[in-house]
Amino acid sequence: MNKLREVTLYTNFNCNLRCKMCYMNGVSRQNNRYSFEKKNYKMSFDFFKNAIDQFLKLNPKCSFWFMGGEPLLHEDIISMVAYIKKHGESFIDINTNGTFLKDKGQSLIDKGVDSLTVSLDGFDSETCDEVRGKGVYDMVVPEVRRLVEYKKRNNINMIININYTLVSSNYLSASKMLDLCGSLGVDNFYIDLPAFISYEDGAQTQKIYSEMFNIQMESWKGQLMSEVYEAIDKDRLIEQFEKIYSADKAFGFDMVPHGCSPAEIGTYFGREWENKINGSLCTKINYRTTLLPDGGIAPCTLYHDLVFGNLYESSFEDIWNGEKYQLFRKALSSSLFPGCKRCCDLLDEHDELSFGS
């Protein structure tokens, strides 16, 4: 039984930042033809409401995860959160770069958002701004502090998280984020290892999807970003995570990939990881889907041109239970595709990864 539990919402692709490791707007953004060509696409509020109604019909407790682009750039983001809260019993997370929290953060909390996950890739302005752009740290950190104080002062039951993507320029100071998160009073600190792909694996995956679905999927090229991680030293990376894992923390901590030891994290950027991940399976295709700004329904959060239908043309229920989705689930029930090895959706399962032998 494939019961819908989670929906990733891309209400818009546009973003005001150019974070280096972003597969849509970073150093490799022009390789991702789909996202680059549709960067100005934006979902209308009327269409959004219709889509949410369809999701909630299948599961009134379905969770929604706003992604981007930058979701807070959408002029209807506050109304979107309010609509979901009015019509469902849903958990809502918004993943934001934080640069619009001054204008919209408090209103989102007041409308009932359950989780704000703020991306911040450095413990100080020099480190963070190298990844995200000049002035970002000084713009975001005070607003995170203000919102933490606001929700505590008003006894509001929601969580505020910091998300840190590890790249060559910030990995040696990852452990210093613990002091920052502690001083801010956030609920959780997450570390993501970057989602990237080799040209060989991407081309093989594109060939598979072409043969299975007659879809020319090229969005994997947005993950060709060796320049953002190639200077990472395995041993020094392990040292950082040993410090992080052993430190006392006044907040929750997790990372993607989930459930890995420092030694296993040290293999992530090499072939050793690819051997280790063999035997793991993706279960999210059975309960999670992605809605794109143009109405497309994609089974994978990272590959926006692998689309199995469009809500402007078909109902979600028909797409979810349709032939392409069923074929895709069957194919992934026994093994991963080459392009799955460092997929953030695969690796953030909230169970220990079951590594192949």
C-alpha positions as CSV (number, residue, x, y, z in Angstrom):
1,M,0.0,0.0,0.0
2,N,1.5,3.3,-1.1
3,K,0.0,5.8,1.3
4,L,1.0,9.4,0.8
5,R,2.7,10.8,3.9
6,E,5.0,13.6,2.8
7,V,5.0,16.2,0.0
8,T,7.9,18.4,-1.0
9,L,6.6,21.7,-2.3
10,Y,8.5,23.8,-4.8
11,T,6.2,26.8,-5.1
12,N,8.9,28.7,-6.9
13,F,12.4,28.1,-8.2
14,N,13.8,31.7,-8.0
15,C,16.3,32.6,-5.2
16,N,18.1,35.7,-4.2
17,L,21.3,33.8,-3.3
18,R,23.8,31.8,-5.3
19,C,25.0,29.3,-2.7
20,K,27.9,27.4,-4.3
21,M,26.7,23.9,-3.6
22,C,23.1,24.4,-4.8
23,Y,22.2,22.2,-7.7
24,M,19.6,24.8,-8.9
25,N,21.3,28.1,-8.3
26,G,25.0,27.3,-7.5
27,V,28.2,26.9,-9.4
28,S,26.7,24.3,-11.7
29,R,23.3,25.9,-12.1
30,Q,23.5,26.3,-15.9
31,N,24.1,22.6,-16.2
32,N,20.7,22.0,-14.7
33,R,18.8,23.0,-17.8
34,Y,15.3,22.3,-16.4
35,S,15.6,24.5,-13.3
36,F,17.6,27.1,-15.1
37,E,15.0,27.5,-17.9
38,K,12.1,27.5,-15.4
39,K,13.8,29.6,-12.7
40,N,11.0,32.2,-12.9
41,Y,8.1,29.7,-12.7
42,K,5.8,30.4,-9.8
43,M,2.8,28.5,-8.5
44,S,-0.5,30.5,-8.3
45,F,-2.3,30.5,-5.0
46,D,-5.5,29.1,-6.7
47,F,-3.5,26.2,-8.1
48,F,-1.8,25.6,-4.8
49,K,-5.1,25.3,-3.0
50,N,-6.4,22.8,-5.5
51,A,-3.2,20.7,-5.2
52,I,-3.3,20.8,-1.4
53,D,-6.9,19.7,-1.4
54,Q,-5.9,16.6,-3.5
55,F,-3.1,15.7,-1.2
56,L,-5.2,16.1,2.0
57,K,-8.0,14.0,0.5
58,L,-5.6,11.1,0.4
59,N,-4.2,11.9,3.9
60,P,-5.4,14.7,6.1
61,K,-2.2,14.3,8.2
62,C,0.1,14.6,5.2
63,S,3.3,16.6,6.0
64,F,4.5,19.4,3.8
65,W,8.1,20.5,3.2
66,F,8.5,23.9,1.4
67,M,11.8,24.0,-0.5
68,G,13.3,26.2,-3.2
69,G,14.6,28.3,-4.6
70,E,13.7,30.5,-1.7
71,P,10.1,29.8,-0.5
72,L,9.8,33.1,1.3
73,L,10.1,34.9,-2.1
74,H,6.6,33.8,-2.9
75,E,4.2,36.6,-2.1
76,D,1.6,34.0,-0.9
77,I,3.8,31.9,1.4
78,I,2.0,33.1,4.5
79,S,-1.4,32.4,3.0
80,M,-0.2,29.0,1.8
81,V,0.8,28.0,5.3
82,A,-2.6,29.3,6.7
83,Y,-4.5,27.3,4.1
84,I,-2.8,24.0,4.9
85,K,-3.4,24.5,8.6
86,K,-7.0,25.4,8.1
87,H,-7.8,22.3,6.0
88,G,-5.6,19.6,7.4
89,E,-3.8,18.2,10.4
90,S,-0.4,18.6,8.8
91,F,3.2,19.2,9.9
92,I,4.7,22.0,7.9
93,D,8.5,22.7,7.5
94,I,9.9,25.6,5.6
95,N,13.5,25.4,4.4
96,T,14.7,29.0,4.0
97,N,18.0,30.9,3.5
98,G,16.7,33.2,6.2
99,T,17.2,36.5,4.4
100,F,13.4,37.3,4.5
101,L,12.8,36.2,8.1
102,K,12.7,39.9,9.2
103,D,9.6,40.5,7.1
104,K,7.9,37.1,7.2
105,G,9.3,34.9,10.0
106,Q,7.0,36.0,12.8
107,S,3.9,35.9,10.6
108,L,4.7,32.3,9.6
109,I,5.0,31.3,13.2
110,D,1.7,33.0,14.0
111,K,0.0,31.1,11.2
112,G,1.1,27.8,12.6
113,V,4.3,26.7,10.8
114,D,5.7,23.8,12.8
115,S,9.3,24.1,11.8
116,L,11.6,26.7,10.3
117,T,14.9,25.2,9.0
118,V,17.4,28.0,8.3
119,S,20.4,27.3,6.2
120,L,23.6,28.8,7.6
121,D,26.9,27.5,6.4
122,G,29.4,29.1,8.7
123,F,30.0,29.9,12.4
124,D,31.1,33.5,11.5
125,S,30.5,35.9,8.7
126,E,33.7,35.1,6.8
127,T,33.0,31.4,6.6
128,C,29.3,31.7,5.9
129,D,29.5,34.4,3.4
130,E,32.2,32.5,1.4
131,V,29.5,29.9,0.7
132,R,26.3,32.0,0.6
133,G,27.3,35.5,-0.3
134,K,28.4,38.7,1.3
135,G,26.3,40.0,4.2
136,V,24.2,36.9,4.6
137,Y,25.5,35.9,8.1
138,D,24.9,39.3,9.6
139,M,21.5,39.5,8.0
140,V,20.3,36.0,9.2
141,V,21.8,35.4,12.6
142,P,20.0,38.3,14.4
143,E,16.7,37.2,12.9
144,V,17.1,33.6,14.0
145,R,17.9,34.9,17.5
146,R,14.9,37.2,17.5
147,L,12.5,34.4,16.4
148,V,13.8,32.0,19.0
149,E,13.1,34.6,21.7
150,Y,9.7,35.3,20.2
151,K,8.5,31.8,20.2
152,K,9.8,31.2,23.7
153,R,8.4,34.4,25.1
154,N,4.9,33.4,23.7
155,N,5.2,29.7,24.6
156,I,4.7,28.7,20.9
157,N,5.1,25.0,20.2
158,M,7.2,25.0,17.1
159,I,10.9,24.3,16.3
160,I,13.7,26.4,14.7
161,N,16.6,24.5,13.2
162,I,19.9,25.4,11.7
163,N,21.0,23.5,8.6
164,Y,24.7,23.4,7.6
165,T,25.9,22.1,4.2
166,L,29.5,20.9,4.4
167,V,31.8,22.0,1.6
168,S,35.6,22.5,1.1
169,S,35.6,26.0,2.5
170,N,33.8,25.3,5.8
171,Y,34.3,21.7,6.7
172,L,37.3,22.4,9.0
173,S,35.1,24.6,11.2
174,A,32.0,22.5,11.3
175,S,32.4,21.8,15.0
176,K,32.4,25.5,15.8
177,M,28.8,25.6,14.8
178,L,27.9,24.0,18.1
179,D,28.7,27.1,20.1
180,L,26.7,29.3,17.6
181,C,23.7,27.0,17.8
182,G,23.9,26.9,21.6
183,S,24.1,30.7,21.8
184,L,21.1,31.1,19.5
185,G,19.0,28.6,21.4
186,V,17.8,26.7,18.4
187,D,16.1,23.4,18.7
188,N,18.2,21.3,16.3
189,F,21.4,21.5,14.3
190,Y,21.6,19.5,11.1
191,I,24.6,18.9,8.8
192,D,24.1,17.9,5.2
193,L,26.9,16.4,3.1
194,P,26.4,17.8,-0.4
195,A,24.4,15.9,-3.0
196,F,26.7,15.4,-6.0
197,I,27.1,12.9,-8.8
198,S,29.8,11.8,-11.2
199,Y,29.3,12.2,-15.0
200,E,29.4,8.5,-15.4
201,D,26.6,7.8,-12.9
202,G,24.5,10.6,-14.2
203,A,24.8,9.5,-17.8
204,Q,23.9,5.9,-16.8
205,T,20.9,7.1,-14.9
206,Q,19.7,9.3,-17.8
207,K,19.9,6.2,-20.1
208,I,17.9,4.1,-17.7
209,Y,15.1,6.7,-17.4
210,S,15.1,7.2,-21.2
211,E,14.6,3.5,-21.8
212,M,12.0,3.1,-19.0
213,F,9.9,6.2,-19.4
214,N,11.1,7.9,-22.7
215,I,12.1,10.9,-20.5
216,Q,15.3,12.8,-21.3
217,M,16.3,13.6,-17.7
218,E,19.2,16.0,-17.6
219,S,18.8,17.7,-14.3
220,W,21.5,15.5,-12.7
221,K,24.0,17.8,-14.4
222,G,23.3,20.4,-11.7
223,Q,25.0,18.0,-9.3
224,L,28.4,18.1,-11.2
225,M,30.1,20.2,-8.6
226,S,33.4,18.7,-7.7
227,E,34.9,22.1,-7.1
228,V,32.8,22.5,-3.9
229,Y,34.1,19.4,-2.2
230,E,37.3,18.2,-3.9
231,A,39.6,19.8,-1.3
232,I,38.0,17.9,1.7
233,D,40.5,15.7,3.4
234,K,39.1,12.4,4.7
235,D,41.0,12.3,8.0
236,R,40.4,15.9,8.9
237,L,36.7,15.4,8.1
238,I,36.6,12.5,10.5
239,E,38.2,14.6,13.2
240,Q,35.5,17.2,12.9
241,F,32.7,14.7,13.3
242,E,34.4,13.0,16.2
243,K,34.4,16.4,18.0
244,I,30.7,17.0,17.0
245,Y,29.5,13.6,18.1
246,S,31.4,13.7,21.5
247,A,30.4,17.2,22.5
248,D,27.7,18.0,25.0
249,K,24.8,19.7,23.2
250,A,21.7,21.6,24.5
251,F,19.9,21.0,21.2
252,G,19.2,18.0,18.9
253,F,21.7,17.0,16.3
254,D,21.4,14.9,13.2
255,M,22.9,14.8,9.7
256,V,22.5,13.6,6.2
257,P,23.5,10.8,5.6
258,H,21.7,9.7,8.7
259,G,23.0,7.2,11.3
260,C,26.7,7.1,10.1
261,S,29.8,7.0,12.3
262,P,32.6,9.5,11.7
263,A,34.6,6.8,9.9
264,E,31.7,6.1,7.6
265,I,31.2,9.8,6.9
266,G,34.9,9.9,6.0
267,T,34.2,7.6,3.0
268,Y,31.4,9.8,1.6
269,F,33.5,11.6,-1.1
270,G,35.2,8.5,-2.5
271,R,34.5,5.2,-4.1
272,E,34.5,3.5,-0.8
273,W,31.1,5.1,-0.1
274,E,29.6,3.9,-3.3
275,N,30.6,0.3,-2.4
276,K,29.2,0.8,1.1
277,I,25.8,2.1,-0.1
278,N,25.2,-0.9,-2.3
279,G,22.4,-2.9,-0.8
280,S,20.5,0.1,0.5
281,L,17.0,0.8,-0.8
282,C,14.9,3.9,-1.3
283,T,11.5,3.6,0.5
284,K,10.5,7.3,0.2
285,I,9.0,6.6,-3.3
286,N,6.3,4.7,-1.5
287,Y,5.1,7.6,0.6
288,R,6.7,10.9,-0.6
289,T,6.2,13.0,-3.7
290,T,7.3,16.4,-5.1
291,L,5.1,19.1,-6.6
292,L,6.9,21.5,-8.9
293,P,6.0,25.2,-9.7
294,D,4.6,24.3,-13.1
295,G,2.3,21.6,-11.7
296,G,4.6,18.6,-12.4
297,I,4.7,15.6,-10.1
298,A,8.2,14.2,-9.6
299,P,9.1,11.1,-7.6
300,C,12.5,12.4,-6.7
301,T,13.2,15.8,-5.1
302,L,16.5,16.3,-6.9
303,Y,15.5,15.4,-10.5
304,H,12.9,18.0,-11.6
305,D,12.6,16.8,-15.2
306,L,11.8,13.2,-14.1
307,V,8.1,14.0,-14.1
308,F,5.3,11.4,-14.1
309,G,2.4,13.7,-14.7
310,N,1.0,17.2,-14.2
311,L,-1.8,18.4,-12.0
312,Y,-3.0,20.7,-14.7
313,E,-3.8,17.6,-16.8
314,S,-4.4,14.8,-14.3
315,S,-5.5,14.2,-10.7
316,F,-2.8,13.5,-8.2
317,E,-4.4,10.2,-7.3
318,D,-4.2,9.0,-10.9
319,I,-0.5,10.0,-11.2
320,W,0.4,8.5,-7.7
321,N,-1.2,5.1,-8.7
322,G,-0.3,5.3,-12.3
323,E,1.8,3.1,-14.5
324,K,5.0,5.2,-14.4
325,Y,5.0,5.4,-10.6
326,Q,4.3,1.7,-10.2
327,L,7.1,0.8,-12.6
328,F,9.5,3.1,-10.8
329,R,8.7,1.6,-7.4
330,K,9.1,-1.9,-8.8
331,A,12.5,-1.1,-10.3
332,L,13.8,0.5,-7.1
333,S,12.5,-2.3,-4.8
334,S,15.5,-4.4,-5.5
335,S,18.4,-1.9,-6.0
336,L,19.3,1.7,-6.4
337,F,20.0,3.5,-9.7
338,P,23.5,4.9,-10.2
339,G,22.2,8.5,-9.5
340,C,20.8,7.6,-6.1
341,K,24.1,7.1,-4.2
342,R,24.2,10.5,-2.6
343,C,20.6,11.6,-2.8
344,C,19.5,13.6,0.2
345,D,16.1,12.0,0.3
346,L,17.6,8.5,0.4
347,L,20.1,9.4,3.1
348,D,17.9,11.3,5.5
349,E,15.7,8.3,6.3
350,H,15.1,8.3,10.0
351,D,16.5,4.8,10.5
352,E,20.1,3.6,10.4
353,L,21.3,3.1,6.8
354,S,21.5,-0.6,6.0
355,F,24.8,-0.8,4.2
356,G,25.5,-3.6,1.9
357,S,28.4,-5.9,2.8
